Amino acid sequence: MLNAIRVKGESLFERGIILVLSTAVILLTAGAVYGWAPLLLILEENEVYSNLCGAQDLDPITHTCERQDLRFALIYTMGVITVCFASFTFGMVVDLFGPRVNLFITGPVFSIGCIMFASSNSRTLDMYLPAWMLISAGGSGMFYSLILLSDLFTNKMIVLSVYSIAFDASSVVFPLYQVIYRLTGLTIWQFFMLYSGCGVFVVLATVVWPRNVPPATLKIIERPPVVESSSDDDVEDVEDDEEKVLPEVQVYNLSTSSSLTDSDNNLKRLKKTQKQQKKEQEKEAKKQQKRLQKQQQQHAESYQTGPSAGDDLDTKPIRNMMRRRSSLTMFVPPQIRVVSPLTELSFRNQLATPEYIGTVVYFSFSVLFFNFYMGTVSRQLEYLLDITDESTVDTYTTIFSFVIPGIFLVSPLIGWVIEHHGIVSSILYTQIIGLAFSILKLVPHLQLQVATFVLLSLYRGMFYSTMMSCIYRFFGFGSFGRLFGGATLWTGIFGFLQYPMFDFALSRNSFFILDLGQLIVVLLLFGYPALLYYK
């Protein structure tokens, strides 16, 4: 009976419907907690936690006190930390049990959080903190199931970028609510009760989840490095490899094979085909690996002895990273298709690779910086520009809230950049944008801060797209949920620094020292794309 109503994703129309609905759910739920700033203004207007303030403690501009600000900062901090920890937890659920089971869990979690938030009162029934954490967990958990739908599409990297930027743009939910609140007076209780319907819709949608979307699929392609030597032997090797079309490899998680096949016969054929492809792939991968090691050794020797005349690739590595498609590019000619060597490693061994360790460090610091700014933007503007007019702070906070999700409009372009310029170049572009953001936020000019908002929007959009594509490209979908979740887990640990950082800024009425420290760390993080390039 369910098969009769199940969407198969075979036709262009069905895939279009799947893309639109899944993107809409991600936009409405996945990262809504990052749109905290406008919701904070509404909570303050409704005197939430005003009972913590004495008349002598009120700020003349914001009409709040330090204890109230710290309580709100705690709620926001725990929300973004929960996103990180939930990403790791639900990423494992997706890998082990499949996306449908994960949606049956995360949908109700999201709805319960919304109902708790709607029913909260800071004086009689204070559930804002646990409710916000449940909303964060449910939204991020649903995201990890929905992104697997990208496997239905030919242009998988572009669809994956659309999903990741939809996650980034989901912070638009509460800015939109702020506008509705100003126009209609829709109460917090009314809004969050309506908002809880998103989780119910997701649970109902799992009934028609496409059967041909595997919960863990490995389909990775890699372009061999550019040959630095022009010897005849190397040219012959390359020509021989180009004449061969290596088989595409699809490895499915057979522990959840019920979602892949409709009969035992199909499952047997899948296993047999998988074994044959695996044997062929292992044979070709070993040969390819030997050739790549030889090329890397030659490249290292040429680097030690110095560049040859007329060769500017080694003398200008940064320009080379930006101008040519590196060995880590996502774009691959169809005649050269091999599996990334890291996909052959066990999950534990993948965790110990320099590529993953570098990704975790880069991920943790970057997310800490832009999450901290998003949660404290109103105070940052007030302190940086010495603003004494509350309406000015509210106006620019609202502008900020709509600029951040605006990156969704250019999400296909970001996917195109990643696909055609490669992972390393895309990460380098992302880091340059992050550096510009870190510099501009130090300039005490009000109108110029709008440009800071735009740079942050680009920074986050490029960041999430490149990081998801990077982990997918290196390690595959087989352990994607656990690896990406593991990176966000460390990000959550770093996220605990946000609360003492905000307390530090409040005690000095300035964010300058923190901003200066961020600028220094951002400069050091340029080592990450360099690591990937030379690795």
C-alpha positions in Angstrom: 0.0 0.0 0.0 2.8 2.4 0.9 4.6 1.6 -2.4 1.5 3.0 -4.2 2.0 6.5 -2.7 5.8 6.4 -2.3 7.7 9.0 -4.4 10.3 7.2 -6.4 12.2 10.2 -7.7 12.5 8.7 -11.1 11.0 11.4 -13.2 12.2 15.0 -13.5 8.9 16.2 -12.1 9.2 14.0 -9.0 12.8 15.1 -8.4 11.7 18.7 -8.7 9.0 18.2 -6.1 11.5 16.5 -3.8 14.0 19.3 -4.2 11.5 22.1 -3.5 9.9 20.4 -0.5 13.2 19.3 1.1 14.8 22.7 0.6 11.7 24.3 2.1 11.9 22.1 5.2 15.6 22.9 5.6 14.9 26.6 5.2 12.2 26.5 7.9 13.9 24.4 10.5 17.6 23.4 10.1 19.5 26.4 11.3 16.7 28.7 12.6 18.4 29.1 15.9 21.0 31.3 14.2 18.3 33.9 13.6 18.3 34.7 17.4 18.9 38.4 17.2 15.4 39.5 16.1 13.7 37.0 18.4 15.8 38.5 21.2 14.3 41.9 20.5 10.8 40.5 20.7 11.6 38.6 24.0 13.0 41.8 25.5 9.8 43.7 24.4 7.7 41.1 26.2 9.8 41.6 29.3 11.1 38.1 29.4 13.6 37.8 32.3 13.0 41.4 33.3 12.4 40.0 36.8 16.2 39.5 37.0 16.8 43.3 36.8 16.6 46.0 39.4 15.6 49.6 38.4 19.2 50.7 39.0 20.6 48.0 36.8 18.8 48.9 33.6 20.9 50.0 30.5 19.6 53.4 29.3 19.8 52.3 25.7 18.6 48.7 25.6 16.6 48.9 28.8 18.0 45.5 29.9 20.5 44.6 32.6 23.6 42.5 32.6 22.0 39.5 34.3 19.2 39.5 31.7 21.7 39.8 28.8 23.8 36.9 30.2 20.7 34.7 30.5 19.8 35.3 26.9 23.4 34.8 25.9 23.3 31.4 27.7 20.1 30.3 25.8 21.6 31.3 22.5 25.0 29.6 23.3 23.4 26.4 24.4 21.2 26.4 21.3 24.2 26.6 18.9 26.1 24.1 21.0 23.2 21.7 20.8 23.2 22.0 17.0 26.8 20.8 17.1 26.2 17.9 19.5 23.0 16.9 17.8 24.7 16.8 14.5 27.1 14.2 15.7 24.4 12.1 17.4 21.9 12.2 14.6 24.7 11.8 12.0 25.4 8.4 13.6 21.7 7.6 13.6 21.5 8.3 9.8 24.6 6.2 9.1 23.4 3.2 11.2 19.7 3.2 10.8 18.9 5.3 7.8 17.3 8.7 7.2 13.7 7.6 7.7 14.3 6.5 11.3 16.1 9.7 12.0 13.2 11.8 10.7 10.8 9.9 12.9 12.9 11.0 15.9 13.9 14.5 15.0 10.4 15.7 13.8 8.7 15.2 17.2 11.8 16.6 19.0 11.4 19.8 17.0 7.7 20.1 17.6 8.0 19.4 21.3 10.6 22.1 21.6 8.3 24.6 19.8 5.4 23.8 22.1 7.6 24.1 25.2 8.9 27.5 24.1 5.3 28.8 23.4 4.2 27.7 26.9 7.2 29.2 28.7 7.1 32.1 31.1 10.2 33.5 32.8 8.4 34.0 36.1 6.2 30.9 36.5 7.3 28.3 33.9 10.8 28.9 32.7 11.4 26.4 29.9 13.1 28.7 27.4 16.5 27.0 27.6 15.5 23.3 27.2 12.9 24.3 24.6 15.5 26.2 22.6 17.9 23.2 22.8 15.2 20.8 21.5 14.4 23.1 18.6 18.1 23.2 17.8 18.5 19.5 18.0 15.4 18.6 16.0 16.2 21.1 13.2 19.8 20.1 12.7 18.8 16.4 13.0 16.3 16.6 10.1 18.9 18.3 8.0 21.2 15.2 8.0 18.4 13.0 6.6 17.3 15.5 4.0 20.7 16.1 2.4 20.9 12.4 1.4 18.2 13.3 -1.2 21.0 14.9 -3.2 21.8 11.3 -4.3 18.8 11.4 -6.6 20.3 14.2 -8.8 23.0 14.2 -11.5 24.4 17.5 -10.4 24.9 16.3 -6.9 27.4 18.9 -5.8 25.1 21.7 -6.8 22.1 20.2 -5.0 24.3 19.6 -2.0 25.4 23.3 -2.0 21.7 24.3 -2.3 20.9 22.2 0.8 23.9 23.5 2.8 23.1 27.2 2.0 19.4 26.6 2.8 20.7 25.5 6.2 22.6 28.8 6.4 19.6 30.8 5.1 17.2 29.2 7.6 18.1 32.0 10.0 15.4 34.0 8.1 12.6 32.4 10.1 12.7 34.7 13.1 13.4 37.9 11.1 10.2 37.1 9.2 8.4 36.6 12.4 9.6 39.9 13.6 8.1 41.6 10.6 4.8 39.7 11.1 4.9 40.6 14.8 5.2 44.3 14.0 2.4 44.2 11.5 -0.1 41.9 13.2 0.9 41.5 16.8 1.2 37.7 16.4 2.2 36.5 19.9 5.1 34.3 20.8 2.7 31.5 21.8 0.7 31.7 18.5 3.9 31.7 16.4 5.6 28.8 18.0 2.4 26.7 18.1 2.1 27.2 14.3 5.9 26.6 13.9 5.6 23.2 15.6 3.6 22.0 12.6 6.9 21.7 10.6 8.0 18.7 12.7 4.6 17.1 12.2 4.9 17.6 8.4 8.3 16.0 8.3 7.0 12.9 10.1 4.2 12.6 7.7 6.5 13.1 4.7 8.7 10.1 5.7 5.8 7.8 4.7 6.5 8.7 1.0 10.3 8.9 1.4 11.9 7.5 -1.9 13.0 3.9 -1.5 15.9 4.3 -3.9 17.8 6.8 -1.7 20.4 4.8 0.2 21.1 5.8 3.8 24.8 5.6 3.2 26.2 5.8 -0.3 29.8 6.0 -1.4 30.2 7.4 -4.9 33.4 9.4 -4.8 35.5 10.5 -7.8 38.9 12.0 -7.8 41.1 13.7 -10.3 44.7 12.7 -10.3 47.3 15.4 -9.5 48.8 17.4 -12.3 52.0 15.7 -13.4 54.9 18.0 -12.6 57.4 16.0 -14.6 57.2 15.8 -18.4 59.2 12.6 -18.9 58.2 10.2 -21.6 57.3 7.5 -19.1 54.9 9.7 -17.2 53.2 10.8 -20.4 52.8 7.2 -21.5 51.3 6.3 -18.1 48.8 9.2 -18.3 47.8 8.3 -21.8 47.3 4.6 -20.8 45.1 5.6 -17.9 43.0 8.0 -20.0 42.2 5.1 -22.4 40.7 3.1 -19.5 37.3 3.9 -18.0 37.5 2.9 -14.4 34.2 1.6 -13.0 32.1 3.8 -10.8 31.7 2.2 -7.4 28.5 2.4 -5.3 28.8 0.8 -1.9 25.5 0.6 0.0 25.0 0.0 3.7 23.5 -3.5 3.6 22.4 -3.3 7.2 19.6 -1.1 5.9 19.1 -2.7 2.6 15.4 -2.8 3.0 15.4 0.8 1.9 17.3 0.0 -1.3 15.6 -3.0 -2.8 12.1 -4.3 -2.9 12.9 -8.0 -3.2 15.4 -10.6 -2.1 16.4 -11.1 -5.8 17.4 -7.5 -6.2 19.4 -7.7 -3.0 21.3 -10.7 -4.2 22.1 -9.1 -7.5 23.2 -6.0 -5.7 25.6 -8.0 -3.5 27.0 -9.8 -6.5 27.5 -6.7 -8.5 29.0 -4.9 -5.5 31.6 -7.7 -5.0 32.6 -7.7 -8.6 32.9 -3.9 -8.7 34.8 -3.9 -5.5 37.4 -6.4 -6.8 37.8 -4.4 -10.0 38.1 -1.1 -8.1 40.7 -2.5 -5.7 42.8 -3.7 -8.5 42.6 -0.4 -10.4 43.0 1.7 -7.2 46.2 -0.1 -6.2 47.7 0.6 -9.6 46.5 4.2 -9.5 47.9 4.7 -6.0 51.4 3.5 -7.1 51.4 5.9 -10.0 50.2 8.7 -7.8 52.9 8.0 -5.2 55.5 8.1 -7.9 54.2 11.4 -9.1 54.2 12.8 -5.6 57.8 11.7 -5.1 58.8 13.3 -8.3 57.0 16.5 -7.3 58.8 16.5 -3.9 62.2 16.0 -5.5 61.5 18.9 -8.0 60.4 21.1 -5.0 63.6 20.4 -3.1 65.9 20.9 -6.1 64.1 24.1 -7.2 61.8 24.9 -10.1 62.8 24.5 -13.7 63.2 27.4 -16.0 60.0 28.9 -17.1 58.0 27.0 -14.5 56.0 29.4 -12.2 53.9 26.8 -10.5 56.2 26.1 -7.6 57.5 29.7 -7.3 53.9 31.0 -7.0 51.9 28.4 -5.1 49.1 30.7 -4.1 48.5 31.8 -7.6 48.7 28.2 -8.7 46.0 27.3 -6.1 43.7 29.9 -7.6 44.4 29.5 -11.3 44.5 25.8 -11.9 42.2 23.0 -10.9 44.1 21.2 -8.2 44.2 17.5 -7.4 41.4 18.0 -4.9 38.9 19.3 -7.5 35.4 18.1 -7.5 35.2 18.3 -11.3 36.5 15.2 -13.1 36.6 14.2 -16.7 34.3 11.2 -17.2 37.1 9.0 -18.5 39.0 9.2 -15.1 36.9 8.0 -12.2 38.6 6.5 -9.1 37.7 6.3 -5.5 39.5 8.5 -3.0 42.0 6.4 -1.0 40.6 7.7 2.3 37.3 6.1 1.6 39.0 2.7 1.9 40.0 3.5 5.6 38.0 2.5 8.6 36.1 5.2 10.4 38.7 5.2 13.2 41.5 5.6 10.8 39.7 8.3 8.9 39.5 10.3 12.2 43.3 10.2 12.5 44.1 11.5 9.0 45.7 15.0 8.7 42.9 16.0 6.4 40.2 15.3 9.0 42.2 16.8 11.9 42.8 20.0 9.9 39.1 20.1 9.0 38.1 19.9 12.6 40.4 22.7 13.7 39.4 24.9 10.8 35.7 24.1 11.3 35.8 24.8 15.1 37.4 28.2 15.0 35.5 29.5 12.0 32.1 28.5 13.4 33.0 30.0 16.8 33.7 33.3 15.3 30.7 33.8 13.1 28.3 32.3 15.6 29.6 34.6 18.3 29.1 37.6 16.1 25.5 36.6 15.1 24.5 36.2 18.7 26.0 39.5 19.9 25.5 41.7 16.8 23.4 44.3 18.5 25.9 44.8 21.4 28.8 44.8 19.0 27.2 47.6 17.0 26.4 49.5 20.2 30.0 49.3 21.5 31.8 49.7 18.2 29.9 52.8 17.2 29.0 54.2 20.6 25.3 54.3 19.6 23.0 55.9 22.1 19.7 55.5 20.1 18.0 52.1 20.6 16.0 52.4 17.3 19.3 52.6 15.3 20.5 49.4 16.9 17.2 47.7 16.2 17.2 48.9 12.6 20.7 47.6 11.8 20.0 44.4 13.7 17.0 43.8 11.4 19.0 44.6 8.3 21.6 42.1 9.5 18.9 39.4 10.1 17.8 39.6 6.5 21.2 40.0 4.9 22.5 36.7 6.4 19.9 34.4 4.7 20.1 36.3 1.5 23.1 34.1 0.5 20.5 31.5 -0.5 19.8 33.4 -3.7 23.3 32.7 -5.0 23.6 29.1 -3.7 23.7 27.5 -7.3 26.6 29.9 -8.1 28.5 28.7 -5.0 27.9 25.1 -6.0 29.3 25.9 -9.5 32.4 27.5 -8.0 33.1 24.4 -5.9 32.5 22.0 -8.8 34.7 23.9 -11.3 37.4 25.5 -9.1 37.9 22.6 -6.7 37.9 22.2 -3.0 41.2 23.8 -2.2 40.5 26.9 -4.2 37.0 27.2 -2.8 38.4 27.0 0.8 41.0 29.6 -0.1 38.2 31.9 -1.4 36.2 31.3 1.8 39.2 32.2 4.0 39.9 35.4 2.0 36.2 36.5 2.6 36.6 35.6 6.3 39.7 37.8 6.5 37.9 40.7 4.9 35.0 40.2 7.4 37.4 40.2 10.4 39.0 43.4 9.3 35.9 45.3 8.3 34.1 44.6 11.7 36.9 46.6 13.4 36.1 49.8 11.4 33.9 52.2 13.5 31.6 53.3 10.6 27.9 52.6 10.8 27.0 52.3 7.1 30.1 50.3 6.4 28.9 47.6 8.8 26.2 46.7 6.2 29.2 45.5 4.0 30.3 43.5 7.1 26.9 41.8 7.2 27.2 40.9 3.4 30.7 39.5 3.9 29.6 37.4 6.8 26.7 36.0 4.8 29.1 35.1 2.0 31.6 33.7 4.5 29.1 31.3 6.1 27.5 30.3 2.8 30.9 29.4 1.2 32.1 27.8 4.4 29.3 25.3 4.9 29.2 24.4 1.2 32.9 23.8 1.0 33.1 21.9 4.3 30.3 19.5 3.3 31.8 19.0 -0.1 35.2 18.5 1.4 34.2 15.7 3.7 32.0 14.2 1.0 34.9 14.3 -1.5 37.5 12.8 0.9 35.5 10.3 2.9 32.2 9.6 1.0 28.7 9.3 2.2 29.4 6.0 4.0 30.7 7.8 7.1 29.6 11.3 6.1 27.1 11.8 9.0 29.6 10.7 11.7 32.6 12.6 10.3 30.6 15.8 9.7 28.9 15.3 13.0 32.2 14.8 14.7 33.5 18.1 13.3 30.4 19.9 14.6 30.9 18.0 17.9 34.2 19.7 18.4 32.6 22.9 17.3 30.1 22.5 20.1 33.0 22.1 22.6 34.5 25.3 21.3 31.1 26.9 21.4 31.2 26.9 25.2 33.7 29.8 24.9 31.0 32.1 23.6 29.5 32.7 27.1 32.8 33.7 28.8 33.7 35.8 25.7 30.5 37.7 25.9 30.9 38.2 29.7 34.5 39.5 29.0 33.2 42.0 26.4 30.4 43.2 28.8 32.9 43.8 31.6 35.0 46.1 29.3 32.2 47.6 27.2 34.2 46.6 24.2 34.8 43.7 21.7 38.1 45.1 20.4 40.4 42.6 22.1 38.2 39.7 21.0 38.0 41.0 17.4 41.8 41.5 17.3 42.3 37.9 18.5 39.9 36.7 15.8 41.9 38.5 13.1 45.1 36.8 14.2 43.5 33.3 14.3 41.9 33.8 10.8 45.4 34.6 9.4 46.7 31.4 10.9 43.9 29.4 9.5 45.2 30.0 6.0 47.4 27.0 6.8 44.4 24.7 6.3 44.0 25.2 2.5 47.8 25.1 2.3 47.8 21.7 4.1 45.2 20.3 1.7 47.1 21.6 -1.3 50.5 20.2 -0.4 49.0 17.0 1.0 
